[in-house]
Amino acid sequence: SDKTLLDIGAGTGSFLESAKDKGWDVYGIEPNKKARDLALNKGLKLKENIDLLEKQNYQVITLWHVLEHLPDLELQINRITSLLNKDGTLILAVPNFQSYDAGHYKEYWAAYDVPRHLSHFSQLSIRKLFAKNGMKVIRTRPMIFDSFYVSLLSEKYKHGKGNFIRAFLVGLKSNIWAWKTKEYSSLLYILKMDK
């Protein structure tokens, strides 16, 4: 069917579960065994890695805050885009290092998440990276709540404790600033093959 969805970095499968409820034929990849076991309780059989997928292409592939954790980024992007149908859609959410909260917290910005985050993205770098694989960003959407969450974690890194009020104000300021600049703390990108 044309309602095939692959979620890379599926975690415990909550997103796939809701997609399945909406009639999607769902597939997922999750390297963490504990998370895979929890997903299995929801009736979702996740694969450990891309190599274990059955040979097929997908209408939609999603990566929710996963791209920044991948080693060999260009190679991975190549593999991921090769799994898409010709008219398929790739959806990714990544932190944006050009956001207000990134500038505010600098090296304490939680979304740098060193050493687990191997890459950091701006809107330009996402466009460039995927253009190499013949893909084009067709829409960008803000992830409004991420600025609050990231600011709260950043407060903890910077001051040793989470100051909820201060984090909320930075998160709010980040969103207001982003309303003009479009540089939200995290951005959702929707990509398609560039015809």
DANOR-V653772 format. One record per residue. PHI is phi in whole degrees, 0 to 359 (999 if undefined). BURIAL is 1 if it has 16 or more other C-alpha atoms within 10 Angstrom, else 0. Layout:
<<PHI;BURIAL> <PHI;BURIAL>>
This chain:
<<999;0> <271;0> <254;0> <258;1> <228;1> <243;1> <252;1> <262;1> <82;1> <285;1> <60;1> <269;1> <87;1> <301;0> <295;0> <297;1> <300;1> <288;0> <292;1> <298;1> <299;0> <267;0> <89;0> <275;1> <270;1> <253;1> <223;1> <212;1> <237;1> <210;1> <291;1> <279;0> <296;0> <303;0> <296;1> <298;1> <296;1> <295;1> <294;1> <298;0> <299;0> <269;0> <80;0> <248;1> <264;1> <269;1> <267;1> <287;1> <207;0> <303;1> <297;0> <271;0> <289;1> <292;0> <292;0> <194;0> <251;1> <238;1> <283;1> <226;1> <235;1> <241;1> <224;1> <267;1> <50;1> <239;1> <306;1> <290;1> <261;1> <274;0> <282;0> <48;0> <307;0> <295;0> <297;0> <296;0> <299;1> <302;0> <293;0> <296;1> <292;1> <288;0> <271;1> <275;1> <298;1> <304;0> <256;0> <288;1> <236;1> <249;1> <238;1> <229;1> <240;1> <220;1> <293;1> <245;1> <286;1> <261;1> <278;1> <299;1> <295;1> <296;1> <294;0> <291;0> <271;1> <47;0> <292;0> <268;1> <299;1> <299;1> <287;1> <289;1> <35;0> <292;0> <266;0> <285;0> <272;1> <269;0> <222;1> <231;1> <236;1> <239;1> <298;1> <293;0> <294;0> <297;1> <302;1> <294;0> <302;1> <277;1> <300;0> <300;0> <257;1> <72;0> <246;1> <232;1> <285;1> <260;0> <205;0> <233;1> <231;0> <285;1> <251;1> <306;1> <283;0> <298;1> <296;1> <290;1> <296;1> <295;1> <294;1> <296;1> <296;1> <295;1> <303;1> <297;1> <297;1> <281;0> <246;0> <78;0> <210;0> <275;1> <268;0> <300;1> <297;0> <297;0> <298;1> <299;1> <293;0> <294;1> <300;1> <295;1> <299;1> <300;1> <291;1> <293;0> <299;1> <290;1> <300;0> <274;0> <272;0> <68;1> <260;1> <286;1> <305;1> <227;1> <234;1> <256;1> <247;1> <246;1> <237;1> <224;1> <297;1> <280;0> <289;0>>
